[in-house]
Amino acid sequence: MGGNSPCASCKLLRRRCVKDCIFAPYFPSDDPQKFAMVHKVFGASNVSKMLQELPDHQRADAVSSLVYEANARVRDPVYGCVGAISYLQNQVSQLQMQLAVAQAEILCIQMQQEPALPTTPQLVDHPDDKSFFLPHQYLNFTSSSSSVMQEYSLKRESLIADWS
């Protein structure tokens, strides 16, 4: 910034803020906590080196990332941002599991509400040779519904065991 009000980094480090201070555009004097967190975690020298290695148009994004990571490191010194990401991924997995269970329960309820098919197979006369057969639709329904119900039952038992 130079002149009147030093940037937050120069103020914290108690040095004179020069005209071409690398910190001035990203750490204004009205937000000293922003630089204090970054300085505490990364150090002023490292932040300065990182910013100097980047082109001007990428520096603001880099500073935002550094501030975010510094705040995460203060809250969780071991994992930082990775801890937050891991927590959110676990939440997504749990919600996906709950969604799968809910979808399976909906499917089960829908299958129970469908009109009941005859429990004993209806044999149909074939007009030509008097042979008997089951209608094709009945065979497909029984095989698909039993496999769906078995799969649902296994998933539900597995999920219940995981929650216990």
Backbone as numpy.savetxt, mean C-alpha at the origin, in Angstrom:
# Nx Ny Nz CAx CAy CAz Cx Cy Cz
20.24 33.92 0.85 19.41 35.10 0.85 20.28 36.34 0.85
21.25 36.36 1.70 22.15 37.50 1.78 21.45 38.73 2.33
22.16 39.50 3.05 21.60 40.77 3.53 20.82 40.64 4.80
19.53 40.93 4.73 18.69 41.13 5.91 18.49 39.87 6.76
17.78 38.89 6.24 17.40 37.74 7.04 18.11 36.48 6.55
18.92 35.87 7.39 19.60 34.65 6.95 18.61 33.49 6.83
18.94 32.53 5.99 18.08 31.35 5.84 18.13 30.54 7.13
17.25 29.57 7.23 17.14 28.76 8.46 18.43 28.01 8.75
19.10 27.54 7.71 20.34 26.79 7.95 21.44 27.69 8.46
21.60 28.85 7.85 22.65 29.77 8.30 22.35 30.29 9.71
21.08 30.48 10.00 20.70 30.93 11.33 21.03 29.85 12.37
20.70 28.59 12.06 20.98 27.50 12.99 22.48 27.26 13.15
23.19 27.34 12.04 24.64 27.10 12.07 25.43 28.34 12.49
24.73 29.44 12.69 25.32 30.72 13.12 26.45 31.17 12.20
26.08 31.26 10.96 27.04 31.79 10.00 26.35 32.80 9.11
27.14 33.55 8.41 26.61 34.60 7.54 26.01 33.97 6.29
24.80 34.36 5.94 24.12 33.81 4.76 24.57 34.61 3.54
25.30 33.95 2.66 25.84 34.62 1.46 24.78 34.64 0.36
25.04 35.42 -0.65 24.08 35.62 -1.74 23.75 34.30 -2.46
24.72 33.46 -2.68 24.50 32.20 -3.39 24.43 30.99 -2.45
23.89 31.18 -1.26 23.74 30.10 -0.27 22.87 28.99 -0.87
23.38 27.78 -0.85 22.66 26.66 -1.46 21.40 26.29 -0.68
21.37 26.62 0.60 20.21 26.28 1.43 19.07 27.30 1.35
19.39 28.54 1.06 18.42 29.64 1.14 17.12 29.40 0.37
17.14 28.90 -0.86 15.87 28.71 -1.58 14.97 27.62 -0.98
15.56 26.72 -0.21 14.81 25.54 0.25 14.51 25.55 1.75
15.26 26.33 2.50 15.07 26.41 3.95 14.91 27.87 4.36
13.71 28.42 4.18 13.49 29.84 4.51 13.59 30.09 6.02
13.86 31.33 6.37 14.05 31.68 7.78 12.78 31.54 8.61
11.62 31.55 7.97 10.36 31.45 8.72 9.97 30.01 9.07
10.79 29.02 8.67 10.52 27.62 8.98 11.81 26.94 9.46
12.31 27.31 10.64 13.58 26.78 11.11 13.54 25.29 11.45
12.38 24.75 11.82 12.28 23.33 12.17 12.61 22.42 10.98
12.27 22.87 9.81 12.50 22.08 8.60 13.99 21.76 8.45
14.83 22.76 8.56 16.27 22.51 8.44 16.81 21.81 9.68
16.28 22.13 10.84 16.78 21.52 12.08 16.65 19.99 12.03
15.52 19.50 11.53 15.33 18.04 11.41 16.30 17.43 10.41
16.42 18.08 9.26 17.31 17.56 8.21 18.75 17.58 8.72
19.15 18.65 9.38 20.51 18.77 9.91 20.78 17.70 10.97
19.79 17.45 11.82 19.94 16.47 12.90 20.18 15.07 12.34
19.49 14.72 11.27 19.58 13.37 10.71 20.74 13.23 9.71
20.88 14.19 8.81 21.85 14.04 7.72 23.12 14.87 7.89
23.02 15.97 8.60 24.17 16.88 8.73 24.19 17.88 7.59
24.58 19.11 7.91 24.57 20.19 6.93 25.53 19.92 5.77
26.68 19.37 6.08 27.68 19.11 5.04 27.17 18.10 4.01
26.55 17.02 4.49 26.02 16.01 3.58 24.88 16.55 2.73
24.01 17.34 3.34 22.90 17.92 2.59 23.44 18.87 1.53
24.43 19.66 1.89 25.05 20.59 0.93 25.64 19.82 -0.25
26.35 18.75 0.02 26.96 17.93 -1.04 25.88 17.32 -1.95
24.82 16.81 -1.33 23.74 16.21 -2.12 23.11 17.25 -3.05
22.84 18.42 -2.52 22.20 19.46 -3.33 23.11 19.94 -4.45
24.40 20.05 -4.19 25.34 20.52 -5.22 25.47 19.52 -6.36
25.27 18.23 -6.07 25.39 17.21 -7.11 24.16 17.13 -8.02
23.09 17.76 -7.60 21.84 17.70 -8.37 21.67 18.94 -9.24
21.01 18.77 -10.40 20.66 19.95 -11.19 19.63 20.80 -10.42
19.59 22.07 -10.72 18.71 23.01 -10.00 17.25 22.57 -9.98
16.76 22.04 -11.09 15.34 21.69 -11.17 14.96 20.48 -10.31
15.93 19.73 -9.81 15.64 18.56 -8.97 15.86 18.82 -7.48
16.42 19.94 -7.15 16.79 20.21 -5.76 15.57 20.34 -4.83
14.53 21.00 -5.28 13.35 21.17 -4.43 12.73 19.81 -4.06
12.66 18.91 -5.04 12.13 17.57 -4.76 13.04 16.82 -3.80
14.35 16.98 -3.98 15.30 16.32 -3.09 15.15 16.83 -1.66
14.98 18.11 -1.51 14.80 18.69 -0.17 13.52 18.15 0.46
12.45 18.08 -0.32 11.20 17.53 0.20 11.40 16.09 0.69
12.12 15.31 -0.09 12.39 13.92 0.30 13.25 13.85 1.56
14.25 14.72 1.63 15.10 14.74 2.82 14.31 15.13 4.07
13.44 16.10 3.94 12.62 16.53 5.08 11.70 15.40 5.51
11.09 14.73 4.54 10.19 13.62 4.87 10.95 12.49 5.57
12.09 12.12 5.01 12.89 11.04 5.61 13.40 11.45 6.99
13.81 12.70 7.15 14.30 13.15 8.46 13.19 13.07 9.50
12.00 13.50 9.15 10.87 13.40 10.09 10.55 11.95 10.42
10.62 11.08 9.43 10.36 9.66 9.66 11.45 9.06 10.54
12.69 9.47 10.35 13.81 8.97 11.17 13.70 9.44 12.62
13.20 10.63 12.82 13.03 11.13 14.18 11.95 10.30 14.89
10.86 9.99 14.19 9.78 9.19 14.76 10.20 7.74 14.95
10.94 7.19 13.97 11.36 5.78 14.01 12.83 5.71 13.59
13.75 5.82 14.54 15.17 5.91 14.21 15.74 4.68 13.49
15.12 3.53 13.67 15.65 2.31 13.05 15.20 2.17 11.60
13.91 2.29 11.36 13.37 2.02 10.02 13.03 3.26 9.21
12.73 4.36 9.81 12.41 5.57 9.07 11.24 5.37 8.14
11.41 5.80 6.89 10.33 5.68 5.88 9.98 4.22 5.60
10.96 3.36 5.65 10.72 1.95 5.36 9.73 1.36 6.36
9.79 1.80 7.60 8.83 1.33 8.60 7.43 1.75 8.25
7.26 2.99 7.80 5.93 3.47 7.40 5.43 2.72 6.18
6.29 2.49 5.22 5.90 1.75 4.01 5.52 0.32 4.36
6.30 -0.31 5.20 6.02 -1.69 5.62 4.67 -1.77 6.34
4.42 -0.82 7.22 3.15 -0.78 7.94 1.98 -0.67 6.96
2.11 0.22 5.99 1.03 0.41 5.01 0.85 -0.82 4.12
1.95 -1.48 3.75 1.84 -2.70 2.95 1.13 -3.80 3.74
1.42 -3.91 5.02 0.73 -4.90 5.85 -0.76 -4.59 5.93
-1.09 -3.31 6.06 -2.51 -2.92 6.09 -3.21 -3.31 4.78
-2.55 -3.07 3.65 -3.12 -3.41 2.35 -3.35 -4.92 2.27
-2.37 -5.71 2.72 -2.52 -7.17 2.69 -3.69 -7.63 3.54
-3.82 -7.07 4.74 -4.94 -7.44 5.60 -6.27 -7.06 4.98
-6.34 -5.89 4.37 -7.58 -5.47 3.74 -7.92 -6.33 2.52
-6.89 -6.75 1.77 -7.13 -7.64 0.63 -7.67 -8.99 1.12
-7.13 -9.46 2.24 -7.60 -10.72 2.80 -9.06 -10.59 3.25
-9.37 -9.50 3.92 -10.75 -9.27 4.35 -11.70 -9.16 3.16
-11.23 -8.52 2.09 -12.05 -8.41 0.89 -12.29 -9.79 0.28
-11.27 -10.63 0.23 -11.43 -11.98 -0.33 -12.43 -12.79 0.49
-12.36 -12.68 1.81 -13.31 -13.39 2.66 -14.73 -12.88 2.42
-14.88 -11.56 2.34 -16.20 -10.99 2.10 -16.76 -11.42 0.75
-15.91 -11.44 -0.28 -16.36 -11.87 -1.60 -16.77 -13.34 -1.59
-16.02 -14.16 -0.87 -16.36 -15.58 -0.78 -17.69 -15.77 -0.04
-17.89 -14.98 1.01 -19.16 -15.07 1.75 -20.33 -14.62 0.88
-20.14 -13.57 0.10 -21.19 -13.12 -0.82 -21.52 -14.20 -1.83
-20.48 -14.84 -2.38 -20.70 -15.92 -3.34 -21.47 -17.06 -2.71
-21.13 -17.40 -1.49 -21.82 -18.48 -0.78 -23.29 -18.13 -0.58
-23.55 -16.91 -0.15 -24.94 -16.47 0.08 -25.71 -16.48 -1.24
-25.08 -15.99 -2.31 -25.75 -15.98 -3.61 -26.08 -17.40 -4.07
-25.17 -18.31 -3.83 -25.41 -19.69 -4.25 -26.53 -20.33 -3.43
-26.65 -19.95 -2.17 -27.71 -20.49 -1.33 -29.07 -19.92 -1.72
-29.08 -18.71 -2.28 -30.34 -18.08 -2.64 -30.83 -18.46 -4.04
-30.00 -19.09 -4.84 -30.43 -19.51 -6.18 -31.50 -20.58 -6.04
-32.38 -20.67 -7.02 -33.42 -21.70 -6.94 -32.78 -23.09 -6.83
-33.30 -23.85 -5.93 -32.73 -25.18 -5.68 -32.96 -26.08 -6.88
-31.92 -26.82 -7.24 -32.04 -27.82 -8.30 -32.51 -29.12 -7.66
-33.11 -29.97 -8.43 -33.57 -31.24 -7.88 -32.40 -32.01 -7.26
-32.65 -32.65 -6.13 -31.59 -33.40 -5.47 -31.39 -34.75 -6.14
-32.43 -35.32 -6.72 -32.28 -36.57 -7.47 -32.28 -36.22 -8.94
-31.36 -36.79 -9.69 -31.27 -36.43 -11.11 -32.54 -36.83 -11.86
-32.96 -35.92 -12.71 -34.11 -36.17 -13.56 -33.61 -36.83 -14.84
-34.08 -38.00 -15.10 -33.67 -38.70 -16.30 -34.62 -38.32 -17.42
-34.05 -38.11 -18.58 -34.85 -37.66 -19.72 -34.82 -38.74 -20.79
-35.95 -39.03 -21.33 -36.03 -40.00 -22.43 -35.48 -39.39 -23.69
-34.67 -40.14 -24.36 -34.22 -39.72 -25.68 -35.21 -40.31 -26.66
-35.77 -39.53 -27.56 -36.85 -40.02 -28.42 -36.47 -41.18 -29.33
-35.20 -41.29 -29.72 -34.85 -42.29 -30.72 -34.58 -43.66 -30.11
-33.61 -43.73 -29.19 -33.19 -45.05 -28.76 -33.58 -45.37 -27.31
-34.38 -44.54 -26.70 -34.86 -44.74 -25.35 -33.73 -44.83 -24.33
-32.56 -44.22 -24.62 -31.48 -44.19 -23.63 -31.69 -43.00 -22.71
-31.07 -43.04 -21.55 -31.26 -41.99 -20.56 -29.98 -41.17 -20.41
-30.15 -39.89 -20.13 -28.98 -39.03 -19.87 -29.40 -37.86 -18.99
-28.39 -37.22 -18.38 -28.64 -36.03 -17.57 -28.48 -34.80 -18.44
-29.28 -33.78 -18.24 -29.10 -32.54 -19.01 -27.71 -31.96 -18.77
-27.11 -31.41 -19.80 -25.74 -30.87 -19.76 -25.60 -29.75 -18.72
-26.59 -28.85 -18.62 -26.51 -27.74 -17.68 -26.42 -28.22 -16.24
-27.11 -29.28 -15.92 -27.12 -29.79 -14.56 -25.73 -30.31 -14.19
-25.10 -31.01 -15.10 -23.76 -31.54 -14.83 -22.76 -30.41 -14.61
-22.81 -29.39 -15.44 -21.87 -28.27 -15.28 -22.10 -27.53 -13.97
-23.33 -27.31 -13.60 -23.61 -26.57 -12.37 -23.12 -27.33 -11.14
-23.40 -28.62 -11.09 -23.01 -29.37 -9.90 -21.50 -29.46 -9.75
-20.79 -29.65 -10.84 -19.33 -29.75 -10.72 -18.71 -28.41 -10.36
-19.19 -27.32 -10.95 -18.59 -26.01 -10.66 -18.97 -25.54 -9.26
-20.20 -25.76 -8.83 -20.58 -25.27 -7.50 -19.88 -26.04 -6.40
-19.69 -27.34 -6.57 -19.00 -28.08 -5.51 -17.54 -27.68 -5.42
-16.89 -27.42 -6.55 -15.49 -27.00 -6.49 -15.36 -25.61 -5.88
-16.30 -24.71 -6.18 -16.27 -23.37 -5.59 -16.49 -23.46 -4.09
-17.43 -24.28 -3.68 -17.71 -24.42 -2.25 -16.53 -25.05 -1.52
-15.86 -26.04 -2.13 -14.68 -26.63 -1.50 -13.57 -25.59 -1.38
-13.35 -24.82 -2.44 -12.31 -23.79 -2.42 -12.64 -22.73 -1.37
-13.89 -22.32 -1.30 -14.31 -21.33 -0.29 -14.08 -21.88 1.11
-14.45 -23.13 1.32 -14.30 -23.74 2.64 -12.83 -23.80 3.05
-11.95 -24.18 2.11 -10.53 -24.25 2.42 -9.95 -22.87 2.72
-10.32 -21.86 1.90 -9.83 -20.50 2.13 -10.31 -19.98 3.48
-11.56 -20.21 3.78 -12.12 -19.71 5.03 -11.42 -20.36 6.22
-11.21 -21.70 6.16 -10.52 -22.38 7.25 -9.09 -21.85 7.40
-8.43 -21.62 6.26 -7.07 -21.10 6.29 -7.02 -19.71 6.90
-7.95 -18.86 6.49 -7.97 -17.49 7.02 -8.31 -17.47 8.50
-9.23 -18.30 8.91 -9.60 -18.35 10.32 -8.42 -18.83 11.14
-7.69 -19.80 10.63 -6.50 -20.31 11.33 -5.43 -19.23 11.44
-5.29 -18.41 10.39 -4.30 -17.33 10.41 -4.65 -16.26 11.43
-5.94 -15.99 11.61 -6.37 -14.95 12.54 -6.28 -15.41 13.99
-6.31 -16.72 14.20 -6.30 -17.24 15.58 -4.94 -17.13 16.22
